[in-house]
Amino acid sequence: MKSTVEALEGNKVKVSIEVDESEFDRNIDAAFKKIARDVRLPGFRPGKAPRRVLEARIGIDAARQQALNDAIPEYLSQAVREHDVDIVATPDVQLVSGEEGGTVRWDATVEVRPEITVAGYAGLRVELPAIEVSDEDIDPLVENERRRHAKLVDVDRMTQLGDFVTLDLEGTRDGEPVPGLNVEDWSYEIGRGWVAPGFDDQLLGLKKDEEVRFTATPNGTEDAADFHVKITRVQEQELPEVTDEWVAEHLAEFESIDAWRDALRTRMRDMRVQQVRSMVGDKITESLAGLVDAEIPQSMVDYDLQSRVQNTVEQFRQQSISLDQWLSATGQDTESFIESLRERSVIAVKTDLALRAVASSENITVDDVDIEAEYENIAMRIGEKPAKVRRAYEQNGAVSELAAFLRKQKAFDWLMHNCEFVDVNGREIPRDTVVPDHDHAGHDHDHVDTTNTDSDNKDEQ
């Protein structure tokens, strides 16, 4: 087989393939074996009729046509690997010669992954939620603890929001009691909104032993009900004064207010750090994609989107949920559901191209040691031997795709250790807080959402 590549306009190339007649005869022979499985000849079991017999019975034209169709993926795949053509869409293949005999020639017009430049990646600024905890952040936690230890005391005044009232409740509909809405001596905090829209408003401004009647629609129902409420007791919370003594008595692990607040601050900061670490990958991806101003191939977006839709549907299937059920429950149609995933596909494609650009600019490479290490990682995850994993990649011609993926991983690592992290207020967040060294080691980069845009299309040819 001989092949050449010619650059075309519009981010496309033409791959020309030439196979001489003697080599192509091997494909014709394979086509006869394929046809033999469907042809019944006296004296031969299905699939066992020799080529010479089949050729005498049906001629060579049918087998040659079968061979022409079957050989395209094989020879195109060889040419693509030979010239390192990074296909991102299904090629348009035209047979140039050899339909009836002689040397076979194909021309394949293929769209390839563009090479872009990304200005500003070296100074990438990634905004994350604030990590540092202020006194105002802690105050609600202290207030909640005060409320937990509060006492209820009777008051002789009109009810206010937040008061606890004891009430007798009657709820009827067409004169019949409504289940769950008839109770005596019920303690209720005004403002909870547990009963019905507007219910709590009707309780405001009342005093002990006063009554009120009104109509409202109970929560979780569609039909209105008539309410009769009598207030039999009005109480308010008496919150304790927070002192060192109170803290030592009620929070035994702390001896002072300062110690307690410091512990709350540390706990909240640790939670925020974990939250930030869990999202930093996505935030870097979004920030990097935002720097891409080049036009991206629609075919890459469509391919990634198709994969996302299929993966989502499969997840639903595994949970015994049909897509129609989910769409109905969320009030969407198929088109809006697909479009809701499109922006993520756009970001994935931009990130894919941008990471490759970073790798090129920073001279990031992947060698045999990197690939062998990845074979071992994969083998460990799936419980196989590295040699078997290596053989599978080599047989499927997927080593170059694995190398591209590892190169993007390295580019992502470079960004993670060179970009600037700031919070929503513009304050710098120390890198070792966001990206500790032990998290970096062995990182699998699931957050780098670009795997669907790699040159997996080659496998489809």
C-alpha positions as CSV (number, residue, x, y, z in Angstrom):
1,M,0.0,0.0,0.0
2,K,1.2,3.5,-0.8
3,S,-0.4,6.6,0.6
4,T,0.1,10.4,0.5
5,V,-1.5,13.3,2.3
6,E,-2.3,16.7,0.8
7,A,-3.4,19.7,2.8
8,L,-6.7,21.3,1.8
9,E,-8.5,24.4,2.9
10,G,-11.0,24.5,5.7
11,N,-9.0,22.4,8.2
12,K,-9.1,19.3,5.9
13,V,-6.6,17.0,4.2
14,K,-6.9,14.6,1.3
15,V,-5.5,11.1,2.0
16,S,-4.7,9.2,-1.3
17,I,-4.3,5.5,-1.0
18,E,-3.0,3.1,-3.7
19,V,-3.1,-0.7,-3.4
20,D,-1.7,-2.9,-6.2
21,E,-3.6,-5.8,-7.6
22,S,-1.5,-8.5,-6.0
23,E,-2.0,-7.1,-2.5
24,F,-5.7,-6.4,-3.0
25,D,-6.2,-10.0,-4.0
26,R,-5.8,-10.8,-0.3
27,N,-8.9,-8.7,0.3
28,I,-10.8,-10.4,-2.5
29,D,-9.9,-13.7,-0.9
30,A,-11.3,-12.5,2.4
31,A,-14.5,-11.3,0.7
32,F,-15.0,-14.8,-0.9
33,K,-14.7,-16.3,2.6
34,K,-17.3,-13.9,3.9
35,I,-19.7,-14.6,1.0
36,A,-19.2,-18.4,1.5
37,R,-20.9,-18.2,4.8
38,D,-24.1,-17.1,3.1
39,V,-23.9,-19.3,0.0
40,R,-25.2,-22.9,0.0
41,L,-23.4,-25.2,-2.4
42,P,-24.0,-28.9,-2.7
43,G,-21.2,-30.9,-1.1
44,F,-19.9,-28.1,1.1
45,R,-20.8,-27.0,4.6
46,P,-21.6,-23.3,5.0
47,G,-18.5,-21.2,4.8
48,K,-16.3,-24.1,3.6
49,A,-16.7,-23.7,-0.2
50,P,-13.2,-22.9,-1.7
51,R,-12.7,-19.7,-3.6
52,R,-12.2,-21.3,-7.0
53,V,-15.6,-23.0,-6.7
54,L,-17.3,-19.8,-5.6
55,E,-15.6,-17.8,-8.3
56,A,-16.8,-20.3,-10.9
57,R,-20.4,-20.1,-9.6
58,I,-20.9,-16.4,-8.9
59,G,-18.0,-14.7,-10.6
60,I,-15.4,-12.3,-9.2
61,D,-17.3,-9.0,-9.5
62,A,-19.5,-9.5,-6.4
63,A,-16.4,-10.5,-4.3
64,R,-14.4,-7.5,-5.6
65,Q,-17.2,-5.1,-4.7
66,Q,-17.4,-6.7,-1.2
67,A,-13.6,-6.4,-0.9
68,L,-13.7,-2.7,-2.0
69,N,-16.3,-1.9,0.7
70,D,-14.5,-3.9,3.5
71,A,-11.0,-2.7,2.7
72,I,-11.6,1.0,3.1
73,P,-11.4,1.0,6.9
74,E,-8.3,-1.2,6.9
75,Y,-6.2,0.8,4.4
76,L,-7.4,4.2,5.6
77,S,-6.5,3.3,9.2
78,Q,-3.0,2.3,8.0
79,A,-2.6,5.6,6.1
80,V,-3.8,7.6,9.0
81,R,-1.4,6.0,11.4
82,E,1.5,6.2,8.9
83,H,1.1,10.0,8.4
84,D,-0.2,10.7,11.9
85,V,-3.4,12.3,10.6
86,D,-5.7,13.3,13.5
87,I,-9.2,12.6,12.2
88,V,-12.1,14.2,14.0
89,A,-15.0,13.3,11.7
90,T,-16.1,10.5,9.4
91,P,-14.1,10.8,6.1
92,D,-15.6,11.2,2.6
93,V,-14.1,8.4,0.6
94,Q,-14.2,8.2,-3.2
95,L,-13.0,5.2,-5.3
96,V,-10.7,6.6,-8.0
97,S,-9.8,3.4,-9.8
98,G,-9.9,-0.4,-9.5
99,E,-13.6,-1.0,-9.5
100,E,-13.3,-3.7,-12.2
101,G,-9.7,-4.6,-11.9
102,G,-6.1,-3.5,-11.6
103,T,-4.6,-1.1,-9.0
104,V,-7.1,0.2,-6.5
105,R,-7.0,3.9,-5.6
106,W,-9.1,5.9,-3.1
107,D,-9.1,9.5,-2.2
108,A,-10.4,10.3,1.3
109,T,-11.2,13.9,2.3
110,V,-11.0,14.1,6.1
111,E,-11.4,16.8,8.7
112,V,-8.5,17.0,11.1
113,R,-8.1,18.4,14.6
114,P,-6.9,22.0,14.3
115,E,-3.8,23.3,16.0
116,I,-4.5,26.5,17.9
117,T,-2.6,28.9,20.1
118,V,-3.9,30.1,23.4
119,A,-2.8,33.5,24.5
120,G,-2.7,34.1,28.2
121,Y,-2.5,30.6,29.4
122,A,0.7,31.2,31.3
123,G,-1.0,33.8,33.5
124,L,-4.2,31.9,33.8
125,R,-6.3,33.3,36.7
126,V,-8.7,30.8,38.2
127,E,-11.5,32.1,40.5
128,L,-12.6,29.9,43.4
129,P,-15.0,30.3,46.3
130,A,-13.5,32.0,49.4
131,I,-11.6,29.8,51.8
132,E,-10.9,32.2,54.7
133,V,-13.6,32.4,57.3
134,S,-14.7,35.7,58.8
135,D,-16.4,36.4,62.1
136,E,-19.6,37.0,60.2
137,D,-19.4,33.5,58.8
138,I,-19.1,32.1,62.3
139,D,-21.9,34.2,64.0
140,P,-24.8,32.1,62.5
141,L,-23.2,28.9,63.9
142,V,-22.9,30.5,67.4
143,E,-26.5,31.7,67.1
144,N,-27.8,28.2,66.2
145,E,-26.1,26.8,69.3
146,R,-27.6,29.5,71.4
147,R,-31.0,28.7,70.0
148,R,-30.4,25.0,70.7
149,H,-30.0,25.8,74.4
150,A,-32.7,28.5,74.5
151,K,-35.6,28.4,76.9
152,L,-39.2,29.2,76.1
153,V,-40.8,31.9,78.3
154,D,-44.4,33.1,78.3
155,V,-45.0,36.6,77.0
156,D,-48.1,38.8,77.3
157,R,-48.1,40.5,73.9
158,M,-49.1,40.1,70.3
159,T,-47.4,37.3,68.4
160,Q,-44.4,38.1,66.3
161,L,-42.4,36.2,63.7
162,G,-40.3,33.5,65.4
163,D,-42.6,33.2,68.4
164,F,-43.6,29.7,69.6
165,V,-47.4,29.5,70.0
166,T,-49.5,26.7,71.4
167,L,-52.7,26.5,69.3
168,D,-55.9,24.5,68.7
169,L,-56.2,23.9,64.9
170,E,-59.3,22.9,63.0
171,G,-59.2,22.3,59.2
172,T,-62.3,21.5,57.3
173,R,-63.4,21.1,53.7
174,D,-67.1,21.2,52.9
175,G,-67.7,20.8,56.6
176,E,-65.6,17.6,56.9
177,P,-62.4,17.5,58.9
178,V,-59.2,17.5,56.7
179,P,-56.9,14.6,57.8
180,G,-53.8,15.9,59.6
181,L,-55.3,19.4,60.2
182,N,-57.2,18.9,63.4
183,V,-55.1,19.0,66.6
184,E,-55.1,20.5,70.1
185,D,-52.3,22.0,72.1
186,W,-49.9,22.0,69.1
187,S,-46.6,23.9,69.6
188,Y,-45.7,25.7,66.4
189,E,-43.0,28.3,65.5
190,I,-44.4,31.1,63.5
191,G,-42.4,31.4,60.2
192,R,-41.9,27.7,59.6
193,G,-44.5,27.6,56.8
194,W,-45.4,24.0,57.5
195,V,-49.2,24.2,57.1
196,A,-50.2,26.3,54.1
197,P,-49.2,29.5,52.2
198,G,-50.3,32.5,54.2
199,F,-51.0,30.4,57.3
200,D,-48.2,32.0,59.4
201,D,-49.3,35.5,58.4
202,Q,-52.7,34.9,59.9
203,L,-51.1,34.1,63.2
204,L,-49.2,37.4,63.5
205,G,-50.6,40.1,65.7
206,L,-52.7,37.8,67.9
207,K,-52.7,37.5,71.7
208,K,-53.4,34.6,74.0
209,D,-57.0,33.2,73.7
210,E,-57.7,35.0,70.4
211,E,-59.0,33.2,67.4
212,V,-58.9,33.6,63.7
213,R,-60.7,32.0,60.7
214,F,-59.5,32.0,57.2
215,T,-59.3,29.9,54.0
216,A,-56.0,28.6,52.5
217,T,-54.8,25.7,50.4
218,P,-52.8,23.2,52.5
219,N,-49.3,22.3,51.4
220,G,-49.3,19.4,49.0
221,T,-52.9,19.8,48.0
222,E,-54.8,21.6,45.3
223,D,-58.1,22.3,47.1
224,A,-58.6,25.1,49.7
225,A,-59.7,24.4,53.2
226,D,-61.3,26.4,56.0
227,F,-59.1,27.0,59.1
228,H,-60.1,27.9,62.6
229,V,-57.1,28.6,64.9
230,K,-57.1,29.5,68.6
231,I,-54.0,30.7,70.3
232,T,-53.7,29.3,73.8
233,R,-50.2,30.3,74.6
234,V,-47.5,32.7,73.3
235,Q,-43.8,32.1,74.1
236,E,-40.5,33.5,72.9
237,Q,-37.0,32.1,73.0
238,E,-34.8,33.3,75.8
239,L,-31.3,32.9,74.4
240,P,-28.4,32.4,76.8
241,E,-25.6,34.9,77.1
242,V,-22.5,33.3,75.6
243,T,-19.6,33.6,78.1
244,D,-16.5,31.5,78.8
245,E,-18.4,29.8,81.7
246,W,-21.4,29.0,79.5
247,V,-19.1,27.5,76.9
248,A,-17.2,25.4,79.4
249,E,-20.5,24.1,80.9
250,H,-22.4,23.3,77.7
251,L,-19.6,22.6,75.3
252,A,-17.2,20.5,77.3
253,E,-14.5,20.2,74.8
254,F,-13.9,24.0,74.9
255,E,-13.0,26.2,77.8
256,S,-13.6,29.6,76.3
257,I,-15.5,31.5,73.7
258,D,-12.3,32.1,71.7
259,A,-11.4,28.4,71.7
260,W,-14.9,27.5,70.5
261,R,-14.9,30.1,67.7
262,D,-11.4,29.1,66.6
263,A,-12.6,25.5,66.4
264,L,-15.6,26.5,64.3
265,R,-13.4,28.6,62.1
266,T,-11.0,25.7,61.5
267,R,-13.8,23.3,60.8
268,M,-15.5,25.6,58.3
269,R,-12.2,26.4,56.6
270,D,-11.4,22.7,56.2
271,M,-14.8,22.1,54.6
272,R,-14.2,25.0,52.2
273,V,-10.8,23.7,51.3
274,Q,-12.2,20.3,50.5
275,Q,-15.0,21.9,48.4
276,V,-12.4,24.0,46.5
277,R,-10.2,21.0,45.9
278,S,-13.1,19.0,44.5
279,M,-13.9,21.7,42.0
280,V,-10.5,23.1,41.1
281,G,-10.2,20.8,38.0
282,D,-13.5,22.0,36.6
283,K,-12.6,25.6,37.3
284,I,-9.2,25.4,35.6
285,T,-11.0,23.7,32.6
286,E,-13.6,26.5,32.4
287,S,-10.9,29.2,32.7
288,L,-8.7,27.7,30.1
289,A,-11.6,27.2,27.7
290,G,-12.5,30.8,28.1
291,L,-9.2,31.8,26.6
292,V,-10.0,30.0,23.3
293,D,-11.2,32.4,20.7
294,A,-10.4,30.2,17.7
295,E,-13.3,28.7,15.7
296,I,-13.8,25.1,16.8
297,P,-14.9,22.3,14.5
298,Q,-18.6,21.6,14.8
299,S,-18.0,17.9,14.1
300,M,-16.0,17.7,17.3
301,V,-18.8,19.3,19.3
302,D,-21.3,17.0,17.7
303,Y,-19.2,13.9,18.4
304,D,-18.7,14.8,22.0
305,L,-22.4,15.7,22.4
306,Q,-23.5,12.3,20.9
307,S,-21.3,10.5,23.5
308,R,-22.7,12.6,26.3
309,V,-26.3,11.8,25.4
310,Q,-25.5,8.1,25.0
311,N,-23.7,8.0,28.4
312,T,-26.6,9.8,30.1
313,V,-29.2,7.5,28.6
314,E,-27.1,4.5,29.6
315,Q,-26.9,5.8,33.2
316,F,-30.7,6.2,33.3
317,R,-31.1,2.6,31.9
318,Q,-28.8,1.2,34.7
319,Q,-31.1,2.9,37.2
320,S,-34.2,1.5,35.5
321,I,-35.3,5.0,34.4
322,S,-36.4,5.6,30.8
323,L,-35.4,8.9,29.1
324,D,-39.1,9.7,28.5
325,Q,-39.8,9.3,32.2
326,W,-37.0,11.6,33.1
327,L,-37.9,14.2,30.5
328,S,-41.5,14.2,31.7
329,A,-40.4,14.6,35.4
330,T,-38.1,17.5,34.5
331,G,-40.5,19.2,32.1
332,Q,-38.1,18.9,29.1
333,D,-38.4,17.7,25.6
334,T,-35.7,15.7,23.8
335,E,-34.4,18.8,22.0
336,S,-34.0,20.9,25.1
337,F,-32.3,18.0,26.9
338,I,-29.7,17.6,24.2
339,E,-29.1,21.4,24.0
340,S,-28.6,21.4,27.8
341,L,-25.5,19.2,27.3
342,R,-24.2,21.1,24.3
343,E,-22.4,23.9,26.2
344,R,-20.4,21.2,28.2
345,S,-19.4,19.7,24.8
346,V,-18.2,23.1,23.6
347,I,-16.1,23.5,26.7
348,A,-14.7,20.0,26.4
349,V,-13.6,20.6,22.8
350,K,-12.1,24.0,23.6
351,T,-10.3,22.4,26.5
352,D,-9.0,19.6,24.4
353,L,-7.5,21.9,21.8
354,A,-6.2,24.3,24.5
355,L,-4.4,21.6,26.4
356,R,-2.7,20.4,23.2
357,A,-1.7,24.0,22.6
358,V,-0.2,24.3,26.0
359,A,1.7,21.0,25.6
360,S,3.1,22.2,22.3
361,S,4.1,25.7,23.7
362,E,5.7,24.1,26.8
363,N,7.4,21.3,24.8
364,I,5.6,18.7,26.9
365,T,6.2,15.2,25.6
366,V,5.2,11.6,26.4
367,D,7.8,8.8,26.1
368,D,7.7,5.0,26.3
369,V,8.2,5.2,30.1
370,D,5.0,7.2,30.5
371,I,3.0,4.9,28.3
372,E,4.3,1.8,30.1
373,A,3.4,3.3,33.4
374,E,-0.1,4.0,32.1
375,Y,-0.4,0.4,31.0
376,E,0.4,-0.7,34.5
377,N,-2.1,1.8,36.0
378,I,-4.9,0.5,33.7
379,A,-3.9,-3.1,34.4
380,M,-4.2,-2.5,38.1
381,R,-7.6,-0.9,37.8
382,I,-9.1,-3.7,35.7
383,G,-7.2,-6.6,37.2
384,E,-5.3,-7.6,34.1
385,K,-1.6,-8.0,33.2
386,P,0.2,-4.9,31.7
387,A,1.3,-7.0,28.7
388,K,-2.4,-7.8,27.9
389,V,-3.3,-4.1,28.2
390,R,-0.4,-3.1,25.9
391,R,-1.4,-5.8,23.3
392,A,-5.0,-4.5,23.3
393,Y,-3.9,-0.9,22.6
394,E,-1.4,-2.0,19.9
395,Q,-3.9,-4.3,18.2
396,N,-6.5,-1.5,18.1
397,G,-4.0,1.1,16.9
398,A,-4.9,3.2,20.0
399,V,-1.4,3.9,21.3
400,S,-1.2,7.3,19.7
401,E,-4.6,8.2,21.3
402,L,-3.3,7.1,24.7
403,A,-0.1,9.2,24.3
404,A,-2.3,12.2,23.3
405,F,-4.3,11.7,26.5
406,L,-1.3,11.5,28.7
407,R,0.2,14.6,27.0
408,K,-2.9,16.5,27.9
409,Q,-2.7,15.2,31.4
410,K,0.8,16.6,31.7
411,A,-0.3,19.9,30.2
412,F,-3.1,20.1,32.8
413,D,-0.6,19.4,35.6
414,W,1.5,22.2,34.3
415,L,-1.4,24.6,34.4
416,M,-2.4,23.4,37.9
417,H,1.0,24.3,39.2
418,N,1.5,27.5,37.3
419,C,-1.9,29.3,37.3
420,E,-3.0,31.8,39.8
421,F,-5.8,31.0,42.2
422,V,-8.0,33.8,43.7
423,D,-11.2,33.9,45.6
424,V,-14.4,35.8,44.6
425,N,-13.0,38.9,46.3
426,G,-9.7,38.8,44.3
427,R,-7.6,37.6,47.2
428,E,-4.9,35.1,46.3
429,I,-5.3,31.5,47.5
430,P,-2.0,29.8,48.2
431,R,-1.4,27.1,45.7
432,D,-0.4,24.4,48.2
433,T,-3.8,24.9,49.8
434,V,-5.6,24.1,46.6
435,V,-3.2,21.6,45.1
436,P,-1.3,19.7,47.8
437,D,1.6,17.6,46.6
438,H,0.0,14.4,47.7
439,D,-3.1,15.1,45.7
440,H,-1.0,15.7,42.7
441,A,0.7,12.3,42.7
442,G,-1.1,9.7,40.7
443,H,-3.9,12.1,39.7
444,D,-6.3,10.4,37.2
445,H,-7.7,13.7,35.9
446,D,-11.3,12.6,35.6
447,H,-12.2,16.3,35.7
448,V,-10.4,16.9,32.4
449,D,-13.5,16.5,30.3
450,T,-11.8,16.0,26.9
451,T,-11.7,12.2,26.4
452,N,-14.7,12.2,24.1
453,T,-12.9,14.6,21.7
454,D,-9.8,12.5,21.2
455,S,-9.2,10.8,17.8
456,D,-11.5,7.9,18.7
457,N,-13.2,8.5,15.4
458,K,-10.4,6.6,13.7
459,D,-11.7,3.4,15.2
460,E,-15.1,3.9,13.5
461,Q,-13.6,4.0,10.0
